[in-house]
């Protein structure tokens, strides 16, 4: 269809795309046109564009394909014996698509990336996710299609979160958990969000406004910078206090509070006894762990036995968040401390 366009040199494309998106001027139902050394962005009708952003014109734009139009794998040209190896799932963070390409298909990564770029509405960049690395849990990413950096703005639970996948941890698969935990927070609670990343738990709780304060703790200063950026822009009534510290250092002197979140699925168990001491009487600890499926039924009771005064802890909830591997799941455990402990 023919519509208003803003035409800019390709080297300014990422800067202008972000400006248009933040100003609500970029149409997401139409695909950006590539014209040699220039890009043409489809504009929302009837809205003024600031001077200096680019040249206003008209262009014929193609509609963005919807996810219901089939399966991206149908668009990948691979040999029949390779088709069964194509990843069935992918994650979308803002305008970035993350996919895990199996080693056997590394040579097909560009084709997979191009197919996902065309298939996912509004996608700008596709990355091969090689897993989380280091104490700060930053993803190892390989660009396989698209342009721009790993910074984006991701919307979940009505919030626009500042995310940079190259600098700090974030998973779009936890949106329901962020909302679930926030819904349990009661008026007057103090909350610790440990290993907070870019702060989705903390910001969702702050948005609801029942907590007195949320203390968000992470050892990665890049993650906390993104959290502060989101918090300053959103300006909720409940303050979010960002603290740069390792878990063990923070918990050594922290006062007990009503709610504590520990989302460190692979290593959290070694910090759990010290973290549990920061939970007040009748308070709750929200703990996330990658658990082998064969152990899920009994794992909650095993966790309480490593805590001080295990008889004072009760597993009030245990559920699978999502599959993690063929043999294990990410599991959420909610532990409650008794009034007498």
Secondary structure, DSSP 4 states (H G I P E B T S, - for coil): -EEEEEEEEGGGHHHHHHHHHHTT-B-SSBPPEEETTEEEEEB-TT----TTS-EEEEEE-PBPPPGGG--GGGG----HHHHTTS-S--EEETTEEEE---GGGGGGHHHHHHHHHHHSTT--EEEEEEEEETTTTEEEEEEEEE-S-SEEEEEETTEEEEEETTTS---GGGHHHHHHHHHH--TT-EEEEET-TT-HHHHHHHHHT-SSEEEEEES-HHHHHHHHHHHHHH--SSEEEEEE--HHHHHTTPPPEEEEEEE-TTTGGGTHHHHHTTEEEEEEEEEEEEEEGGGHHHHHHHHHHTSTTGGGEEEEEEEEEEE-SSSEEEEEEEEEE-TT-
